[in-house]
């Protein structure tokens, strides 16, 4: 059975620090506007909304990506691989879905090990060997085991609250102007205006950083579950080549963070502003893992 290695402890410490920093941004905005209580009110509303979304998000994702749940009779090869990998990971077998698309890719959705769905494209099944598909499914099972859907739901909830508050402040000051309460009042309003611009950008960068870190740990999970890190490296290389060739999936851009490789990635997008680490860096880490495992 797969068990996260010691490095997972440090990853959760870093994650906690980043989440605390996100919360601090929100509380700081609230303090500048009218006290900490206002900030916590926005946070509470955002968390409630995202808590509701958490329970129905998998259904929304499947609908928006065009994924279709398939039976064992329809996709025996994929079902067998998902069953094998989930058994190695020590979790119940997730539901299995397929997207009809020539672009190779895959994703996982759901609240956790007891309620998960793994989806692959027809392109992935047609292009990859069994070992490569197994390694890709291992990556997605890694997301399920690590409860990355829950983590990213919390991150998005806080980031959404920050953006909402910042936009409210920005448009309020922009349309109604600065008050005439003296130099101190103008100084505080300028600080608030600057915070309304900087806070959402900072929150987005933190959100992207957390997303990238979860991809690394899912890669690591695949290597430890399947013992086939080089197969995952090969699969990532093929998917990356396909994406760089200009092939696009007919899915909403908002779902890009779900896939094992961003299907909308541009050639010159800096890693800092990406939902995923660079494929080159992921492959380097996987090759190093292969040496360690051997």
C-alpha positions in Angstrom: 0.0 0.0 0.0 1.2 3.5 -0.9 2.1 5.7 2.0 3.3 9.3 1.5 7.1 9.6 2.2 8.6 12.0 4.8 8.8 14.9 2.3 5.0 15.1 2.5 5.3 16.4 6.0 7.3 19.4 4.9 4.9 19.9 2.0 2.0 20.2 4.3 3.9 22.6 6.5 4.6 24.8 3.5 1.0 24.5 2.4 -0.2 25.6 5.9 2.1 28.6 5.7 0.8 29.6 2.3 -2.8 29.2 3.4 -2.1 31.3 6.5 -0.5 34.0 4.3 -3.6 34.0 2.0 -5.8 34.4 5.1 -3.5 37.2 6.3 -4.0 39.1 3.0 -7.8 38.8 3.4 -7.7 39.9 7.1 -5.4 42.8 6.2 -7.8 44.0 3.5 -10.7 43.8 6.0 -8.7 45.8 8.6 -8.0 48.5 6.1 -11.6 48.7 5.1 -13.3 48.5 8.4 -11.8 46.1 10.8 -11.0 42.4 11.0 -14.7 41.3 11.5 -15.6 42.5 8.0 -12.8 40.3 6.5 -13.9 37.3 8.4 -17.4 37.8 7.2 -16.3 37.7 3.6 -14.2 34.6 4.3 -17.1 32.9 6.0 -19.4 33.5 3.0 -16.8 32.4 0.5 -16.1 29.2 2.5 -19.8 28.4 2.7 -20.3 28.8 -1.0 -17.2 26.7 -1.8 -18.2 24.1 0.8 -21.4 23.6 -1.3 -19.4 23.6 -4.5 -17.1 21.0 -3.0 -20.0 18.5 -2.9 -21.1 19.1 -6.5 -17.9 20.2 -8.2 -17.2 16.7 -9.6 -20.5 16.7 -11.4 -19.9 20.2 -12.8 -16.4 19.2 -14.0 -17.6 16.1 -15.7 -20.3 18.0 -17.5 -18.2 21.0 -18.6 -15.3 18.8 -19.9 -17.7 16.5 -21.8 -16.5 13.4 -19.8 -18.6 10.3 -19.9 -18.7 7.6 -17.3 -18.0 4.2 -18.8 -18.6 0.7 -17.7 -16.0 -2.1 -17.6 -17.6 -3.6 -20.8 -17.1 -0.3 -22.6 -13.5 0.3 -21.5 -12.0 -2.9 -20.0 -8.4 -1.8 -20.5 -8.8 1.5 -18.6 -10.9 -0.1 -15.9 -8.3 -2.8 -15.3 -5.5 -0.3 -15.0 -7.5 2.0 -12.6 -8.4 -1.0 -10.5 -4.8 -2.2 -10.4 -3.4 1.3 -9.4 -6.1 2.1 -6.9 -5.5 -1.3 -5.2 -1.8 -0.6 -5.0 -2.6 2.8 -3.5 -5.0 1.1 -0.9 -8.1 3.1 -1.9 -11.5 2.1 -3.3 -11.6 1.9 -7.1 -12.7 5.3 -8.4 -15.4 5.7 -11.1 -13.9 5.8 -14.6 -14.7 8.3 -17.4 -13.5 9.0 -20.9 -13.4 12.3 -22.9 -13.6 11.8 -26.7 -10.6 13.9 -27.8 -7.5 13.0 -29.8 -5.4 15.1 -27.4 -3.8 12.8 -24.8 -4.5 13.9 -21.2 -6.2 12.9 -17.9 -7.6 14.2 -14.7 -9.2 13.2 -11.4 -12.0 14.8 -9.6 -14.1 14.1 -6.4 -14.0 14.8 -2.7 -11.5 12.1 -1.8 -10.7 8.4 -1.9 -14.3 7.3 -1.3 -15.8 9.6 -3.9 -13.5 10.0 -6.9 -13.5 9.8 -10.6 -10.5 9.3 -12.9 -10.9 10.5 -16.5 -8.7 9.8 -19.5 -9.0 11.0 -23.1 -9.3 8.7 -26.1 -6.1 10.2 -27.3 -4.3 9.0 -24.2 -5.6 5.5 -24.6 -4.7 5.3 -28.3 -1.2 6.8 -28.0 0.2 5.4 -24.8 1.4 2.0 -23.8 -0.1 0.2 -20.8 2.9 1.2 -18.6 2.5 4.8 -19.6 -1.3 4.8 -18.9 -0.7 3.1 -15.6 1.8 5.8 -14.6 -0.6 8.6 -15.7 -3.4 7.0 -13.7 -1.0 6.7 -10.8 -0.5 10.5 -10.9 -4.3 11.0 -10.8 -4.7 8.5 -8.0 -2.0 10.5 -6.2 -4.2 13.5 -6.3 -7.1 11.5 -4.9 -5.0 10.1 -2.0 -3.6 13.6 -1.2 -7.1 15.1 -1.3 -5.9 17.8 -3.6 -9.5 18.6 -4.6 -10.2 19.6 -1.0 -7.0 21.6 -0.8 -7.6 23.5 -4.0 -11.2 24.2 -3.0 -10.0 25.9 0.2 -7.3 27.8 -1.7 -9.8 29.0 -4.3 -12.3 29.9 -1.6 -9.8 32.2 0.1 -8.5 33.6 -3.2 -12.1 34.3 -4.4 -12.8 36.2 -1.1 -9.7 38.3 -1.6 -10.6 39.1 -5.2 -14.1 40.0 -4.2 -13.1 42.4 -1.4 -10.3 43.9 -3.5 -12.7 44.6 -6.5 -15.2 46.1 -4.2 -12.6 48.5 -2.7 -11.1 49.3 -6.1 -14.3 50.2 -7.8 -15.6 52.1 -4.8 -12.5 54.3 -4.7 -12.4 54.6 -8.5 -16.0 55.7 -9.0 -16.5 57.7 -5.7 -13.0 59.2 -5.5 -10.9 59.9 -2.5 -12.4 61.6 0.6 -11.4 65.1 1.7 -10.6 64.2 5.3 -7.1 65.5 5.3 -3.6 64.1 4.6 -4.0 61.1 6.9 -7.3 60.1 5.3 -5.8 60.4 1.8 -2.8 58.4 2.9 -5.0 55.5 4.2 -7.1 55.5 1.1 -4.0 55.4 -1.1 -2.8 52.4 0.9 -6.1 50.8 0.5 -6.1 51.4 -3.2 -2.6 49.9 -3.6 -3.6 46.9 -1.5 -6.7 46.4 -3.7 -4.4 46.1 -6.7 -1.6 44.0 -5.1 -3.6 41.6 -3.0 -5.4 39.7 -5.8 -2.2 39.4 -7.8 -0.4 38.0 -4.8 -3.2 35.6 -4.0 -3.2 34.3 -7.5 0.5 33.7 -7.5 0.2 31.8 -4.2 -2.8 29.8 -5.6 -0.7 28.9 -8.7 2.3 27.9 -6.5 0.2 25.6 -4.4 -1.3 24.0 -7.6 2.3 23.4 -9.0 3.4 21.8 -5.7 0.5 19.4 -5.8 1.5 18.3 -9.3 5.0 17.5 -8.1 3.7 15.4 -5.2 1.2 13.6 -7.5 4.2 12.7 -9.8 6.0 11.4 -6.8 3.0 9.4 -5.7 2.8 7.8 -9.2 6.4 6.8 -9.0 5.9 5.1 -5.6 2.6 3.5 -6.4 3.4 2.1 -9.8 7.2 2.0 -9.6 7.3 3.3 -13.1 8.6 6.9 -12.9 10.2 6.6 -16.4 6.9 5.6 -17.9 5.3 8.7 -16.4 8.2 10.8 -17.8 7.7 9.3 -21.2 3.9 10.0 -21.1 4.5 13.6 -20.0 6.9 14.1 -22.9 4.4 12.8 -25.4 1.5 14.9 -24.0 3.8 18.0 -23.9 4.8 17.4 -27.5 1.1 17.2 -28.5 0.2 20.3 -26.7 3.1 22.3 -28.1 2.0 21.1 -31.5 -1.0 23.4 -31.2 -3.7 20.8 -30.6 -6.4 22.1 -28.3 -9.0 20.3 -26.2 -12.6 21.5 -26.3 -12.8 22.1 -22.6 -13.2 25.4 -20.6 -9.8 27.1 -19.8 -11.0 27.2 -16.1 -10.4 23.4 -16.0 -6.8 23.6 -17.1 -5.4 23.0 -13.6 -7.2 19.6 -13.4 -5.3 18.0 -16.2 -2.0 16.2 -15.8 -0.5 18.7 -18.4 -2.1 22.1 -19.0 -3.9 21.7 -22.3 -3.8 25.4 -23.0 -0.1 25.9 -22.2 1.7 28.5 -24.4 5.3 28.1 -25.4 6.6 31.1 -23.5 4.4 31.1 -20.4 6.7 31.6 -17.4 6.4 28.8 -14.8 5.6 31.4 -12.1 2.3 32.2 -13.8 1.4 28.6 -14.7 -0.9 26.1 -13.0 1.7 23.3 -13.6 5.5 23.1 -13.2 7.4 22.9 -16.4 7.3 19.4 -18.0 11.1 19.5 -18.3 11.5 20.0 -14.5 8.9 17.2 -13.8 10.8 14.8 -16.1 14.1 15.6 -14.4 12.6 14.9 -11.0 11.1 11.6 -12.2 14.4 10.5 -13.6 16.1 11.2 -10.3 13.3 9.3 -8.5 13.9 6.3 -10.9 17.6 6.3 -9.8 16.6 6.4 -6.2 14.0 3.6 -6.5 16.4 1.4 -8.4 
